[in-house]
Amino acid sequence: YIFFCNMKGDRQEIDNIFNAIKKYAKKDGWYHGNPTEEQIINGVMKVMTAYDVIGKEVDKGIAKGIIDRLLKTTKYEGGCGVYDYVYVLIRCMPAGHRLDEIKKRLYEVYDKILEYQMSDGGFKYTKDPKKRDTYSGKEVAVPGAYGCVHATTVFCMALTMLNTALDLGLNLNLAIS
Protein backbone atom coordinates (compact mmCIF):
# COMPACT_ATOMS: atom_id res chain seq x y z
CA TYR A 1 0.00 0.00 0.00
CA ILE A 2 2.91 2.33 0.74
CA PHE A 3 4.28 1.71 -2.77
CA PHE A 4 0.90 2.68 -4.24
CA CYS A 5 0.49 5.76 -2.03
CA ASN A 6 4.02 6.88 -2.82
CA MET A 7 3.46 6.49 -6.55
CA LYS A 8 0.30 8.60 -6.21
CA GLY A 9 2.19 11.16 -4.14
CA ASP A 10 -0.34 10.79 -1.32
CA ARG A 11 1.79 12.00 1.62
CA GLN A 12 -1.25 12.37 3.85
CA GLU A 13 -2.18 8.71 3.55
CA ILE A 14 1.45 7.66 4.08
CA ASP A 15 1.55 9.77 7.24
CA ASN A 16 -1.75 8.18 8.36
CA ILE A 17 -0.32 4.69 7.88
CA PHE A 18 2.82 5.41 9.86
CA ASN A 19 0.81 7.11 12.60
CA ALA A 20 -1.44 4.04 12.79
CA ILE A 21 1.49 1.65 13.34
CA LYS A 22 3.08 3.78 16.08
CA LYS A 23 0.95 1.95 18.64
CA TYR A 24 2.79 -1.29 17.73
CA ALA A 25 6.28 0.20 18.17
CA LYS A 26 8.39 -1.50 20.80
CA LYS A 27 12.05 -0.99 21.70
CA ASP A 28 12.95 -3.86 19.34
CA GLY A 29 10.47 -3.65 16.46
CA TRP A 30 6.81 -3.31 15.62
CA TYR A 31 4.44 -6.04 16.74
CA HIS A 32 1.34 -6.86 18.76
CA GLY A 33 0.78 -9.64 21.25
CA ASN A 34 3.26 -12.46 21.50
CA PRO A 35 4.45 -13.31 17.96
CA THR A 36 7.22 -15.77 17.19
CA GLU A 37 10.75 -14.54 16.61
CA GLU A 38 10.35 -15.18 12.88
CA GLN A 39 7.11 -13.16 12.79
CA ILE A 40 8.75 -10.23 14.58
CA ILE A 41 11.69 -10.19 12.16
CA ASN A 42 9.35 -10.49 9.16
CA GLY A 43 7.18 -7.64 10.44
CA VAL A 44 10.20 -5.41 11.03
CA MET A 45 11.37 -6.19 7.49
CA LYS A 46 8.00 -5.04 6.13
CA VAL A 47 8.07 -1.77 8.06
CA MET A 48 11.65 -1.12 6.96
CA THR A 49 10.74 -1.89 3.34
CA ALA A 50 8.03 0.76 3.60
CA TYR A 51 10.64 3.12 5.03
CA ASP A 52 12.87 2.40 2.02
CA VAL A 53 10.04 3.28 -0.34
CA ILE A 54 9.71 6.76 1.12
CA GLY A 55 13.39 7.26 2.01
CA LYS A 56 12.84 7.25 5.78
CA GLU A 57 15.70 6.34 8.11
CA VAL A 58 15.15 3.99 11.04
CA ASP A 59 15.25 5.73 14.42
CA LYS A 60 18.60 4.88 16.06
CA GLY A 61 16.93 3.95 19.35
CA ILE A 62 14.66 1.33 17.84
CA ALA A 63 17.47 0.18 15.50
CA LYS A 64 19.65 -0.55 18.55
CA GLY A 65 16.85 -2.59 20.13
CA ILE A 66 16.31 -4.50 16.89
CA ILE A 67 20.05 -5.21 16.60
CA ASP A 68 20.16 -6.46 20.20
CA ARG A 69 17.20 -8.76 19.51
CA LEU A 70 18.58 -10.13 16.25
CA LEU A 71 22.03 -10.79 17.65
CA LYS A 72 20.43 -12.86 20.45
CA THR A 73 18.54 -15.09 18.04
CA THR A 74 19.65 -17.82 15.69
CA LYS A 75 16.12 -18.22 14.29
CA TYR A 76 16.71 -17.37 10.67
CA GLU A 77 15.90 -20.43 8.60
CA GLY A 78 14.81 -20.94 5.03
CA GLY A 79 15.16 -18.42 2.26
CA CYS A 80 12.63 -15.90 3.47
CA GLY A 81 13.78 -16.08 7.08
CA VAL A 82 17.40 -15.62 6.07
CA TYR A 83 16.52 -12.75 3.71
CA ASP A 84 14.45 -10.97 6.39
CA TYR A 85 17.23 -11.40 8.94
CA VAL A 86 19.96 -10.11 6.61
CA TYR A 87 17.86 -7.20 5.36
CA VAL A 88 16.91 -6.02 8.84
CA LEU A 89 20.44 -6.29 10.27
CA ILE A 90 21.95 -4.46 7.31
CA ARG A 91 19.20 -1.82 7.38
CA CYS A 92 20.01 -1.16 11.06
CA MET A 93 23.79 -0.87 10.55
CA PRO A 94 23.72 2.95 10.12
CA ALA A 95 22.83 3.17 13.82
CA GLY A 96 26.48 2.23 14.46
CA HIS A 97 25.52 -0.16 17.26
CA ARG A 98 27.52 -3.40 17.71
CA LEU A 99 28.91 -3.20 14.17
CA ASP A 100 31.67 -5.76 14.69
CA GLU A 101 29.14 -8.29 16.03
CA ILE A 102 26.78 -7.58 13.14
CA LYS A 103 29.52 -8.15 10.60
CA LYS A 104 30.61 -11.37 12.31
CA ARG A 105 27.00 -12.63 12.25
CA LEU A 106 26.56 -11.62 8.61
CA TYR A 107 29.66 -13.63 7.67
CA GLU A 108 28.14 -16.60 9.52
CA VAL A 109 24.88 -16.16 7.58
CA TYR A 110 26.84 -15.94 4.32
CA ASP A 111 28.48 -19.29 5.08
CA LYS A 112 25.11 -20.76 6.07
CA ILE A 113 23.49 -19.66 2.79
CA LEU A 114 26.16 -21.45 0.78
CA GLU A 115 25.22 -24.71 2.54
CA TYR A 116 21.90 -24.58 0.66
CA GLN A 117 23.50 -24.30 -2.78
CA MET A 118 22.95 -27.26 -5.07
CA SER A 119 25.29 -28.66 -7.75
CA ASP A 120 23.45 -26.73 -10.51
CA GLY A 121 24.32 -23.46 -8.74
CA GLY A 122 20.78 -22.80 -7.53
CA PHE A 123 19.52 -23.00 -3.97
CA LYS A 124 16.94 -25.08 -2.11
CA TYR A 125 15.31 -24.59 1.28
CA THR A 126 16.72 -27.95 2.30
CA LYS A 127 20.37 -28.93 2.42
CA ASP A 128 19.49 -32.47 1.37
CA PRO A 129 19.65 -32.71 -2.44
CA LYS A 130 17.46 -35.85 -2.34
CA LYS A 131 14.53 -34.00 -0.81
CA ARG A 132 12.07 -31.86 -2.72
CA ASP A 133 11.57 -28.27 -1.65
CA THR A 134 8.15 -27.44 -0.35
CA TYR A 135 6.54 -24.03 -0.19
CA SER A 136 3.28 -23.57 1.69
CA GLY A 137 2.98 -27.34 1.93
CA LYS A 138 3.37 -27.98 -1.81
CA GLU A 139 6.35 -29.54 -3.53
CA VAL A 140 7.97 -26.91 -5.73
CA ALA A 141 11.19 -28.49 -6.95
CA VAL A 142 12.25 -31.70 -8.57
CA PRO A 143 14.23 -34.13 -6.43
CA GLY A 144 17.98 -34.07 -6.83
CA ALA A 145 20.66 -31.43 -6.60
CA TYR A 146 18.64 -28.81 -8.45
CA GLY A 147 17.85 -25.38 -7.13
CA CYS A 148 14.32 -24.04 -6.74
CA VAL A 149 13.42 -20.72 -8.36
CA HIS A 150 11.96 -19.16 -5.19
CA ALA A 151 14.78 -20.27 -2.91
CA THR A 152 17.40 -19.23 -5.46
CA THR A 153 15.84 -15.78 -5.82
CA VAL A 154 15.59 -15.12 -2.08
CA PHE A 155 19.05 -16.47 -1.23
CA CYS A 156 20.62 -14.53 -4.13
CA MET A 157 18.99 -11.31 -2.93
CA ALA A 158 20.44 -11.95 0.54
CA LEU A 159 23.87 -12.74 -0.94
CA THR A 160 23.82 -9.52 -2.92
CA MET A 161 23.03 -7.48 0.18
CA LEU A 162 25.78 -9.30 2.09
CA ASN A 163 28.20 -8.65 -0.76
CA THR A 164 27.53 -4.92 -0.54
CA ALA A 165 27.43 -4.64 3.28
CA LEU A 166 30.58 -6.69 3.82
CA ASP A 167 32.41 -5.58 0.67
CA LEU A 168 32.99 -9.21 -0.34
CA GLY A 169 33.95 -8.37 -3.92
CA LEU A 170 31.59 -10.95 -5.42
CA ASN A 171 30.61 -8.56 -8.24
CA LEU A 172 26.89 -9.01 -7.54
CA ASN A 173 24.24 -6.40 -8.24
CA LEU A 174 20.76 -6.33 -6.73
CA ALA A 175 18.28 -6.32 -9.60
CA ILE A 176 15.47 -4.96 -7.42
CA SER A 177 15.28 -3.40 -4.00
C-alpha angles and dihedrals in degrees: 000000000000090000090053095045091048092050089051091047090236100157092165093060091045089052089048091053094050091045089052093054094048089088089064095052115120130173089266106034144311119298146122129227120348108322124173120264090254092052092051093050091046092050092049089050090054094050091047091049088055088050089053091053092058097032095247120156121225114252108255092228095057091039089058091051091048091049091050090051095047095047089054094054133072092184101119108117134155126019098291094043092049092046092049091048094048094044094050095046092048092045089054095048094093087069086073092222119144092341096165091053091047092052092047090051092046090054088051090051090048090055090046092053091054089058088068095054115114128212092263089060095252127110136242131195088239126060090214109091090200093062125081119236115245127202120189089349096306127109108246105172138051117251117262135055094318125125123237119234095232096046092044092051095048096043091046091052089052091047091051092052090047090049091055098040095047097033091233095165094229092140092232125152126198107237093200135014 
